[in-house]
Amino acid sequence: MDISKKQGMDYRLLHAITTGHPWYGEWGYKFGAGSFAHTSDTYQEAVDVLSGIHLALYSSHRSPIRTPLQNTIALYWSLSDRQLVTVRDLFRFIMHLLHQARKDAETSKPAMDEHREVESNVLCMWTNEDINRAEAAMLKVLRAVQAGRWVSWRALRGAASKAVDSQELLDYSLRGLRGKLMDDGHFIAVRCNTETSAIEYRLETYSNQSPVDATVFGPSVEHLAHDLRFLYDALLNPETMLSSQPEVVGASAHNAAARILDCKQFIKHYDECAPESPPNPILLAVRCSIELLDHPKDYTAPPVELVLLPATATLGELKMLAARVFQETYLMFHSFQAEQLPEFPNLSDTTPVKHVLGPSQLVRVRGRCTGDHRRIVQFRMERGLENWTVDCTCGAKDDDGERMMACDACGVWQHTRCSGISDFEEVPEKFICRKCASPRKGKGGRGGGGGSGGGRMEMASAGRCKDEIGSSVGGAGKIGRLATVG
């Protein structure tokens, strides 16, 4: 269950946008189950929709006044040596800058970032004459302004574009102006204005200070963290994004963000094929499955478990350790006792495991559970023996961990959110689902909370579980006051 947050941002949303998978995906976890009947396909579709929104949509407004969102996006457009096209490009770039800035702060190195290596690869696009011509046009603008006045990246590029047609050449030259020393004793100072989110330039007189060390180029760690949270709220957070979204993507972006947040359960399949690690001379890794000799009718075997043994382990020790693994993993197997290894019926317990097992061989461990056999049924599922019916309008047919409530008439559970009740609202004292409230239901559907509801109330009560609010145990009118099912 991934509900991790940092600085108020949900990691499963932020990381899905920047990398295409949740933060736990770095360790092999994948989509397991989504709330509100979301599937792996709908989850991936939501990630693709939200991360693929073009940033140009946020700068195409007709208003001549630039918004803070437009200024912030423009700042990182100007800082990046690569074109930032989508929302994913923007957040990946900011995360890279934040990581680099923190790394530089720890090592006390100036943040002359590693983008220079990338820029050197595009240097061949222009000749030295082209670059010198662009720099000369910018210097002419800086010399023309009032002494001590800062000129923004956008204004400087706009003024220099009258002499240089290529915007890419101007962007490249602007990044190279920092700390450049002039023949007349001036140098070009560069700063990041935290109030306007803009890179600014001006000419200053050279002194004993190094021009490079005297200027701060690029946002600080605090500025980057602030912008990351600001952009998260404006572009990703479904609770705050609508006011900043263009009409063309507003609804789809909101729905995609909400869908990603609805997916919290991620699973790692250890039995999937993966590159084998070098053999360990000290340990043996054996894949074991369990078989019950006297299992109930509806029994389902658990997944295979990996058992680690000493290199000198015997078949008897394998049975004992495999039984212990399943005992510690599953409450239903707390009393399990291993009796047989069907693959080796004629071998004694003293036979070394490494003499009879091949690589990646699966070993079945057969045995029985002593004592009360009802434990196998009672503890097979986390919910125990409780039973309920879930039939929500979103398509959910079972508990998914989200807040639900039961109809006072039929006892069927459904999400409060799907019934028009916000997660921040109280559950009503009495709730009748749409099916029971429909006139087509007849007289039986309208008497949900009445005298005939005694039997129905008991059916709903049987479906409650540990997260139900205790005060709802009373009469039929309070069955709606529930927190979650699960």
Secondary structure as GFF3:
##gff-version 3
##sequence-region A 1 486
A	DSSP	beta_strand	5	6	.	.	.	ID=ss1
A	DSSP	beta_strand	9	10	.	.	.	ID=ss2
A	DSSP	alpha_helix	11	19	.	.	.	ID=ss3
A	DSSP	three_ten_helix	23	27	.	.	.	ID=ss4
A	DSSP	beta_strand	30	33	.	.	.	ID=ss5
A	DSSP	three_ten_helix	35	37	.	.	.	ID=ss6
A	DSSP	alpha_helix	40	51	.	.	.	ID=ss7
A	DSSP	three_ten_helix	55	59	.	.	.	ID=ss8
A	DSSP	alpha_helix	68	79	.	.	.	ID=ss9
A	DSSP	alpha_helix	87	107	.	.	.	ID=ss10
A	DSSP	alpha_helix	115	122	.	.	.	ID=ss11
A	DSSP	three_ten_helix	123	125	.	.	.	ID=ss12
A	DSSP	alpha_helix	128	144	.	.	.	ID=ss13
A	DSSP	beta_strand	151	152	.	.	.	ID=ss14
A	DSSP	alpha_helix	153	160	.	.	.	ID=ss15
A	DSSP	alpha_helix	167	175	.	.	.	ID=ss16
A	DSSP	beta_strand	186	193	.	.	.	ID=ss17
A	DSSP	beta_strand	198	205	.	.	.	ID=ss18
A	DSSP	alpha_helix	221	231	.	.	.	ID=ss19
A	DSSP	pi_helix	232	236	.	.	.	ID=ss20
A	DSSP	three_ten_helix	242	244	.	.	.	ID=ss21
A	DSSP	alpha_helix	247	261	.	.	.	ID=ss22
A	DSSP	beta_strand	265	267	.	.	.	ID=ss23
A	DSSP	beta_strand	283	292	.	.	.	ID=ss24
A	DSSP	beta_strand	305	310	.	.	.	ID=ss25
A	DSSP	alpha_helix	315	329	.	.	.	ID=ss26
A	DSSP	three_ten_helix	331	333	.	.	.	ID=ss27
A	DSSP	beta_strand	336	340	.	.	.	ID=ss28
A	DSSP	three_ten_helix	353	355	.	.	.	ID=ss29
A	DSSP	beta_strand	362	369	.	.	.	ID=ss30
A	DSSP	alpha_helix	374	378	.	.	.	ID=ss31
A	DSSP	beta_strand	404	406	.	.	.	ID=ss32
A	DSSP	beta_strand	413	415	.	.	.	ID=ss33
A	DSSP	three_ten_helix	417	419	.	.	.	ID=ss34
A	DSSP	alpha_helix	434	437	.	.	.	ID=ss35
A	DSSP	three_ten_helix	439	441	.	.	.	ID=ss36
A	DSSP	alpha_helix	443	446	.	.	.	ID=ss37
A	DSSP	three_ten_helix	451	453	.	.	.	ID=ss38
A	DSSP	alpha_helix	454	462	.	.	.	ID=ss39
A	DSSP	three_ten_helix	470	473	.	.	.	ID=ss40
A	DSSP	three_ten_helix	476	478	.	.	.	ID=ss41
###
